[in-house]
Amino acid sequence: MAIDAVVESGAICEAAICYTGDVLDPKRTKYSLDYYVQLAKQLEKLGAHMLAIKDMAGLCKPFAAAKLVKALHDEIGIPIHFHTHDTSGAQMATLLEAARNGASVVDAAFAPFAGLTSQPNLNALVDAARHTPLDTGLDPEPLRHLAHYWAAVRDHYTAFECGMKAPDADLYLHEMPGGQFTNLLEQAKALGLGDRWEEVCKAYAECNQLLGDIVKVTPTSKSVGDLALMLVTNGLQAADLLSDSRELAFPESVLDLVAGRMGQPPGGFPAAVVKRIVRDGKVVTGRPGESLAPADFHAAEKKTAEIVGRTASPREVLSMLLYPRVFEDYARHVAKYADVSVLPTPAFLEGLKSGEELSVDIEPGKTLLIRLLTVGEPHADGTRTVFFELNGQPRSVSIADKSLEAKVQRRPKAVPGDAREVGAPMPGLVVTVAVRPGDVVTKGQKLLSLEAMKMETTVYAERDGKLAEVLVTPGTPVEAQELLARYADA
């Protein structure tokens, strides 16, 4: 369907094959050379103008790339584009082998942004190919100046560095996509698992095998990562999932994956895993989009206009349809702070220093001059007074200092093994609460849902009974194993 739509629009259709496994390993038979060749032929027959090999984890080793690209080049008649990540440090050789064996395009990144979980170094690649049949014809001198520019830009984003200092060949064990590696690491830190990252990587590999060795790329890779974090948080092994009879709270992304709402992988999912995770829920076996109701653009435009308080643009309507919760959060942010994109990057990410001044163009012909004078001491309610000048006039504003530890009432932890107590399976924010004190619930019934770093988890009742207490409400932050609800005594 996607290929047909792109071709009918008159655009160039580049279809992608996601690479996983190892075509050099005779034991990895699921994703064999023949698997990739047959899939490429199918995509070409369906009308693709180009074929991309998307090696999202950087698993395709140099000699594997040579074997794969040559086989594809011999079997199809459309250009081949090779994309990889350099987590292991071996992918410069992979790009050269891919190009030497028939790839028309390879991906690389400017030196300051290259390597590790990004793409191989463009500046180095251009020089490596000079005076050879693979010479790109690019002049390295302007590339060098551009690299210096991007090196300065990167300094402004140091707060987002993941801390990875060297290539990591453990990639070949956990097979984690480069685009996910840093995100999952931040998720682990947010859940208090930063010092257990090696355990998370091991659990990731085990979860992949439990699910049947699937292609791990957005969104499937997020499901594997969420499941791994759930296991480590709860002290479980992947093998425990099939033998544990408890009503475990699986992340929503894992339910969506195993229930087929992201599609079906080659060979499907193991039946025992589907039964354990989906329970009595509905499983989608065909193309997931076929079961979705058509988008009502007229209703969506009306709803989006209500959210933003004016006539919505087509881009805003599409954003709301695709990511309703994220878009509503964004709209609330814009309503409260206006368009913060007009602020210089260093000021937005790091704030001003005392005595520093900046100019902000809020609309054509209207510029604000802001000078920070000083920041006051914290008040008892966790706020500070910020003193500044706006266009030369002294102003002050009281703001909440999120770096100060809030004085909140802490709930007790659920007692392990006590069937009367329901504990949080992970730290996070309570999103919805589906029950009230006094409700009679049955085993498997939804009690509430939590969210942490875009990982949503539903907590189900582990047994039948009457709830005596529900200790949380939507918006309540909780820690792992914190008491959420309590059953009445039998």
N, C-alpha and C positions, 0 to 999 in steps of 0.2 A: 504493500500500500504506500509506504513512504517513497519507494523508488518511482512508482507511477506518478505520484504527486509532484515530485521534483522534475521529472522528465517532462510532464505536461506543462509545467510552468516555464519551460525553456531554459532552466538553470543547468549547471553541470552537476551531475549526480555522482558523488564519491561514496561508495558503499564500503563499510569497514568490517574486517574480520578481527575479532579479539583473540590475541594469542595467549595461550596458557599451556601448561605442561612442558614437555621437552621432546621435540621431534628426533633428538639424537638418542633418547633413552628407549631401548626396546621394551622396557617394562611399562612405560607410560603409553598404553595402547589406545586410550580413550580419545586423545587428541593427536592422532597420527598425521603423517604427511598427507595421506590420502584424504583424511577428514578436511584438511585445509584446501586441498586441490579441488575436491568436489564442491565445497562451499563456494569457492571462488568462481568456478564454472557456473554455478547456479546464479550467483549475483550478476555475472556478465550476461547471462541469458535473459535475466529479468530486465536488463536495460541500463545497468550501471556504466558510467563513462570512465570511471577510475576505480581502482581497488586500493584501499588502505589496509595495511597490517598494523593494528593497534596493539602494540606490546605495552600495555598500561602498567605492568609491574617491572619491566626491564628483565624479563626471564629469558628472552631469546638470546642465547649466547652467540658469539661470532660465527662459529662453524654451523650452528643451527640456522642462523640467518642466511648463510650462503646456500645451504641445502634447501631451505624453504623458498627463498626468493627465486632461485634457479628453477625449481619445480613449477612454481606459479608462472614464471616468465615463459616457460616452455609450453604451458597448457592454455594460457589465456592471451587475448590480444589487446588488452587495455593497459594503460600505464599503472605502475605499482608505486605506492607511496608508503614509506616505512617510518613508523613513529615508535619511539621507545623512551624509557626513563633510565637514568644512570645510577640507580641506588647502589648497585654492586661495584661500580667503577669500571666495568668492562665494555660499556656500550659504544665508545668511540670506535673500537674495532668492529663491533656489530654493524654500525652504520657503513663503514668502509666495505665490509664484506657484502652487505646488502646492495650497495651501489655497484660493486664490482660484478655482481651476479644478476643485474638487470633492474634494480629499483631506479625509477626515474626521479623520485623525490625522497629526501630524508629530512627529518626534523632535527633542529638544533636550537640552542638558546645562546644569547649573548653571554660572554664569559662571566659577568658578575651574577647572572641568574642561572648559571649552568651547573651541571653535576649533581650528585646525590639524588634526591627524588625528582629533580628537574631533568631536562634533556641534556645530551652531551654538548660540549663547548663548541659553538659556532666558529669563533675566532680560530681555535686550534684546528677545527675540521677543514677550514678553508686553506690553511697553511699545509696541513697534512696531505691535501690532495693536489697541491701545486706541482707543476711540472710532471704530472702523471696523466694518464687517459681520463682520470676522474676530475681534472682541474675544473673548478666551478667558474672561473673567469672573474670572480669577485676581487676587487682591490682591497687588500687587507688594511690599508692605511685609514680610510674612512670608517671601516669596521672598528678599528682600534679606538678612534675618537668617540664613536658611539658607545663603546664599552665603558670608556671613562665616564661618560654622562650617566649611564645606567648604574655604575658603581656608586656615584653620588646619590642617586635616587634611592638606592637600596638602603643607604644609611638612615633614611627617614622611617624605614619600616622594620627596624631592629626589634621592636616589640613583638613582631610576629615570627621571629626566627624560632625554629623548633629545637635548636640546641644540638642538632646532628652535626658532628665535626669531621666525620670520615666516612668513606664508602662502607657498606655493610653487606657482606656476602651471605649473611643469614637470610637475605631475601630469597635465596633458592630453597629455603626451608619453609618460610611462612607465605611466600608468594603474594605479598601485599602490594596493591597498586601504588605507584608513586604519589598520585594525587590524594590517596587516602592515608598514607603513612603519617604525615604531619597532623592531619585532622584527628586521626584516631589517638595519636600521642597526646594531643590537647584534651581530647575527651577523657582519656585515662587519667591525666593530671587532675581534671575537674572532678573526677569521681574518687580522688585520693589514691589512685593506682599508679602514679608516676614512677614510684620506686619499684614497681613490679612489672615494668614494661616487658621484660623478657618473658614473664609468665603470660602476658597478654598475647605476645607474638606466638608463643607455643600453643595457646588456646585457639588462636586464629587458624593455625594450620590444622589442628584437630577438628575444629568446627567445619572447615572446608571438606575434610574427608568424611565427616559424619553426614554432611549434606550430599555426598556423592561426587566430590571433586568437581565443583562447578566453575564456570567462567566468572571470575571476580572482577567486575567493573561496575561503575555507577549504573543502577542502584543496588545490584546484588552484593557488591563488596561491603556496602554499609550494613547490610543484614548480617553478614558473617562477622563483621567487627562488633556490632551490637551484641550478638550472641556470645562472642568471646568475652566482652566486658561483663556481661551478665554472669557468666560462669566464674570468672575470677572474683567478682564482687561477692558471690555467694559461696566461694570455696568449693566449686564443683569441677569435675572433669567432664569432657565431652561424652565419654562412655557412660557417665552416670545418668544422662538424660533419659536413656531408654529403660534403665532399671529403677529409676526413682519414681515412686507412685504419687508424690506430692503434686498439688495443683500449682506448678511453677508459673511465675509471671513472666512470660516471654515478651520481648520487645515487639511492638507492632510491626516493625520492618521485617522481623523474622516470620511473623504470621503471614504477612503479605507475600513474602518470597515462597514459603513452603506451600501456601494455599494456591500458588500458581498465578497470583495477581500481577506478577512481573513477567509471566511467560514460563515456558517449560524448558529446562536445560536438556542437552542430549542425554537420553536414557532416563529422564525424569528424576524425581527425588525418591530416596529409599522409602518404601511403604511404611515401615515402622516409625520413621522420623515424622512422616506426614501425620500418622495417627496420633503420635505423642504430642505434637505441637498444635495441630489444627483442631484436635479433639473432634467434636461433632459439627464443626463449621463446614461451610461450603468450599469445595475445591474447584478451581477454574482449570479446565483442561485445554480449551482452545485459545485463540488469540484474546488476551484480556480486554482489548478495546472493543470487541464485539458485544460485550455485555454492559458496556457503559452507555448511559443515556446520552443522546446528542447534547452538546453544550447549547444552552439558551442564551445567546449573545444579547438579546434585548433585555432579558431579566438581569443578566450580569452587568450590563451597562448601567441599568437603573440602580442596582445595589452598589456598584463602584462609585457612582455619583454621590450616593448617600454617605459613603465612607469618607470620600475626599472633600465633600461639601461644595462641589461644583460639577460642571460637565466633565466627564472622564475622557481621557485620551484613549485611543485604541490600545496603546501599550499598557496603560493602567488596567484596562478591562482584561486583557490577556494575562497580565500578572496576577490579577485577582482570581481568575479561573484556574490558573496553574498552581498557585501557591497562596490560597486564601488566608491562612493564618499569618504567614510571613508578610503578606501585603498589608493586612490590617495593622500589624505591629509597625510596619514602615510608615503607613499613613498616620498613625498616632504620633510617631516620632516627628514627622514633618509638621503636623498640626501644632505640636508643642514647641519645636525648635526652628521651624522653617527649613529652608534649603541649606544644610550645612556644607554642601559641596563647594560653596563659595569661599570657605575658609581655606587658608594655605594648609597643606598637608602636615607640616611640623606642628602648627598651632592646634590642629584638630587632634592629632595623636598624642602630643606631648604636653600641650598647654603652654601658656606664656610664662616667662620668668619675670620676677619683679623688675619693673622699670622698662620692660620690653613693650614695643608698640607695633601694631600691625594695621593695615588698611584692608577693608572688606568691601568689595563692590556688590551691593545687595540688589541693584538694578541699574540699567543704563543711566549714567549721569549722577548716581547717588552712591557716595562712598562714605563708610564709617571709619573713623580713626579711633582705635581702642588701645589704651595703655593700661597695663596692669600695675597697680601701685603696691598692694600687699594683700596677703591672705591672713585673716585673723585666727586666733586660737579656737580650738573646738569648743562648742557649747555642750551643755548637758544632754541636749536632745540629738546630738550627733551631727549638728550643722556647723558651718563656719560662715563668717561674713567675708565677702570678697570686695575689696575696694579698688575701683578703677576709674579711669577717665574715658568719657565717650564724647568725641569731638571737642575735647578740652574741658568738659564739664564733669565735676566729680560725681560719681555714682557709687552705690553699694548694693549688693544683693546677697541674700542668705541662701546657701545651697547645702544639700546633704553631702557629707563626706563619706563615700562608700568604702573608703579604706579603714574607717573606724569600725571596730567590732560592735555590732548592734547588741543591745541588751534584750534578748528575746527569751521567752519562756521555752525551756527545753523539755521535750517529752521524754519519758523513759524509753529504754530499749526494750523490744519484745524479748521475752524469755525464750531461748531456744528450746524446742521440744514441747512448749506449752501450746496445746491445740486451741486454747481460748484466745490467744493473742495473734494479731496480724501485724507483721513488721514490714517495713519498706524494703523491697529487694535491692534498692540502690539509692544513693543520694539524689535529690532532684527537687522539682517543684510540682506540687499537686495541681493537676490540670482540671480534672473533673472528679466529682464524688457522686456515685450513683445510688447510695444507700443512706439511711438515717438511723439513729438509735431506735430500737424497737422493731426494726424490720426483720422478718424471717427470711433467711437466704438459703439457697441450695448449693451444693457443691458445684463449683465451676461457674457460678454467677459472678458477673462483673461487680466489683466493689468500688474501685476508683482507678484513675490513671495518673501516672507520673511522667515528667519530662525532664531530661538532663542533656544539655548540649545536643538538641535535636533528636535525642533518642527517647521515644515514647514507649512506655511499658504499662500494660494493664494488669492490675492486681485482682485475682479471682479468689472466691471463697474456697478454702481447702476442705470444708465440710459443711453439712447442713447445720442450721442452728439459728438462734435469735441473737441479734447484735445488741449488746448492752450500751456500748459507747462507740462513737465515731469521733476521733480526736482531731481531725484535720478538716479544712475547708479549701476550696479552690484558691490557689495562690500561696498556700502554705509551703515554705521550704522545709525539707526533711533530710535527715541523715540516714545512711544505710542502717537497716534493722531498727529504726526508730518506730515506736508503737503508733500504728495508724488507727486500729479499731480493736475492740475486745468483745468476745462473745459472752453472753450471759451464762452463768453456771448451769450445767445440765440438771 
